[in-house]
Amino acid sequence: MSNSHLFLPSGFPRAPLQNGIGRFVCQLQRITIKFCKSNGSSRGVREFIEKDLLDFAHNYPGIVVYVKPRRHHSPCLSAEYLNGERQYVNCHNHSRDEVIKWVNLLRTESGNQIIRLRKMWHTDCPSIQGPWSPFVNRDPHLNVVEFPNESLSRPVYLPKTATEQLKEIFEKQRQTNVSSLDEKQAE
C-alpha cells in the first residue's frame, strides 16, 4: 500500500458556482487536439478527427475545439476549464475508441483538482445540533415497542372531516343550551 494518498490536498465536495441548481453549465471551455499527420502513434487521433470530431462539435457547441497538427510529436489532448485549470492526456498509440473515451471524460469533468474528501458533506453554516435524522425528538419508549403497532400505524395528523366539525359544533351548542336551561331552572 502506497502513501501517495497522504499527500493529496484535502477538502470538501463542492459544485463549481452552484452548477446544476439553475441549469447545467459544461465546465470544459476548450479542447486542443495535437497530432502528427504522418506518425503511426497518431492513427487513433486522426481517425477520431476524421470520423467523430464534426459530430462532437455539433453536439457540444459550447466547447471550442482546436485541431493542431505538429510534425514528429506524440499526440495529446489539452483541455481548459472555466476555473482556469488545464489537463493534458497523452494519446500515444491510442485507438479511436480510447480517444473518444478520453474526450468524453474531459468533457464531463469539472476541472477541479482531485482531492481527498475530509467529509462526505459540508455546510457553510454548521449547526451545534448536528445533522438532522428522523430519530430527533422521538419519545424513548419507542425503543421497546413491538412492531407492527396499531397506534403507531395510524397517521400522525389527519384533518377533521366536515362531518366531524359539524358534530363538534352541534355538541358545543347543545352544551350551551343545557347550561342556559340549568341556569333558568335554578332561578
C-alpha positions in Angstrom: 0.0 0.0 0.0 1.5 3.3 -1.0 1.4 6.5 1.0 0.6 8.7 -2.1 -3.0 9.3 -0.8 -1.5 11.1 2.2 -0.1 13.8 0.0 -3.3 14.6 -1.8 -4.8 18.0 -1.0 -7.9 17.6 1.1 -11.2 19.5 1.1 -15.0 19.2 0.9 -17.2 18.2 -2.0 -18.4 21.3 -3.9 -20.0 22.1 -7.2 -18.4 24.9 -9.2 -20.6 28.0 -9.0 -23.6 26.0 -7.7 -23.6 24.3 -11.1 -26.8 22.3 -11.7 -29.0 24.3 -9.4 -30.3 26.7 -12.0 -29.1 24.9 -15.2 -26.1 22.8 -16.1 -23.1 24.6 -17.5 -20.4 22.5 -19.1 -17.1 23.3 -17.4 -15.0 22.4 -20.4 -14.2 25.6 -22.2 -11.9 24.4 -25.0 -10.1 21.3 -26.1 -7.0 21.3 -28.3 -6.2 18.1 -30.2 -2.5 17.9 -31.1 -1.4 15.2 -33.5 1.1 14.3 -36.3 -0.2 13.8 -39.9 2.2 11.0 -40.7 3.4 9.4 -37.4 1.8 6.0 -36.6 1.3 6.8 -33.0 -1.3 9.4 -34.0 -3.5 7.0 -36.0 -6.3 6.8 -33.4 -6.4 10.6 -33.0 -6.5 11.0 -36.8 -9.4 8.5 -37.1 -11.3 10.4 -34.3 -10.8 13.7 -36.2 -11.9 12.2 -39.5 -15.0 10.3 -38.2 -16.1 11.8 -34.9 -14.9 15.3 -34.5 -17.7 17.0 -36.5 -20.4 15.2 -34.6 -18.7 16.1 -31.3 -18.5 19.8 -32.3 -22.2 19.7 -33.4 -23.4 18.1 -30.2 -21.5 20.4 -27.9 -21.4 23.9 -29.4 -20.3 25.4 -26.1 -16.9 23.7 -26.3 -14.3 25.3 -28.6 -12.3 22.6 -30.5 -8.9 23.4 -31.9 -7.0 20.9 -34.1 -3.3 21.5 -34.2 -1.1 19.3 -36.4 2.6 19.0 -35.3 5.3 17.2 -37.1 7.1 14.3 -35.3 5.3 14.8 -31.9 3.3 12.4 -29.9 -0.5 13.1 -30.0 -2.2 14.7 -26.9 -5.4 16.3 -25.8 -5.3 19.6 -23.9 -8.4 20.6 -22.0 -9.0 24.0 -20.5 -11.8 24.6 -18.0 -13.8 27.6 -16.8 -12.0 27.7 -13.5 -8.6 28.1 -15.3 -7.4 24.6 -14.7 -5.8 22.6 -17.6 -5.5 18.9 -18.1 -3.3 17.0 -20.6 -3.8 13.5 -21.8 -1.0 11.7 -23.8 -2.7 9.8 -26.6 0.4 7.9 -27.8 -0.7 4.8 -29.7 -4.4 5.2 -28.5 -7.1 3.7 -30.6 -10.1 5.8 -31.9 -12.3 4.3 -29.1 -9.8 5.2 -26.4 -9.6 8.8 -27.8 -13.5 9.0 -27.7 -13.5 7.9 -24.1 -10.8 10.4 -23.1 -12.6 13.3 -24.8 -15.9 12.3 -23.1 -14.1 12.1 -19.7 -12.6 15.5 -20.2 -16.0 16.9 -21.3 -17.8 15.6 -18.2 -15.1 16.6 -15.6 -15.4 19.8 -13.6 -11.7 20.7 -13.9 -11.3 20.8 -10.1 -8.2 19.2 -8.7 -8.6 15.6 -7.4 -8.7 15.9 -3.6 -9.1 13.7 -0.6 -12.5 14.3 0.9 -12.5 15.2 4.6 -16.2 14.5 4.9 -18.9 13.4 2.6 -21.0 16.5 3.3 -20.2 20.1 4.2 -22.2 23.2 5.1 -21.1 26.8 5.4 -23.5 27.4 8.3 -22.9 24.5 10.7 -25.4 23.7 13.4 -24.4 22.8 17.0 -27.2 20.2 17.0 -25.5 18.2 14.2 -27.2 16.7 11.2 -30.9 16.1 11.3 -32.1 12.5 11.5 -35.7 11.0 11.7 -35.0 10.0 15.3 -34.5 13.5 16.6 -37.1 14.5 19.2 -38.7 11.0 19.3 -40.1 9.5 22.5 -37.6 7.0 24.0 -40.4 4.5 24.8 -40.4 3.7 21.0 -37.2 1.8 21.5 -39.0 -1.0 23.3 -42.3 -1.1 21.3 -43.1 -4.3 19.4 -43.9 -3.7 15.7 -46.4 -3.7 14.0 -48.2 -1.5 16.5 -51.8 -0.4 15.8 -51.5 3.0 17.5 -48.2 3.9 15.6 -49.6 2.7 12.3 -52.1 5.5 12.1 -51.2 8.8 10.5 -49.9 11.4 13.0 -52.2 14.2 11.8 -55.5 13.8 9.9 -57.5 17.0 9.3 -61.0 16.8 10.7 -63.7 16.0 8.1 -66.7 18.3 7.6 -69.0 15.8 9.4 -66.7 15.7 12.5 -66.6 19.5 12.6 -70.4 19.7 12.4 -70.7 17.2 15.2 -68.4 19.3 17.4 -70.4 22.5 16.7 -73.6 20.6 17.5 -72.2 19.3 20.8 -71.0 22.8 21.8 -74.4 24.3 21.0 -76.2 21.5 22.9 -73.9 22.1 26.0 -74.5 25.8 26.0 -78.3 25.2 25.6 -78.3 22.7 28.5 -76.2 25.1 30.7 -78.5 28.0 29.9 -81.6 25.8 30.8 -80.0 24.8 34.1 -79.4 28.5 35.0 -83.1 29.3 34.2 -84.3 26.4 36.3 -82.0 27.5 39.2 -83.6 30.9 39.3 
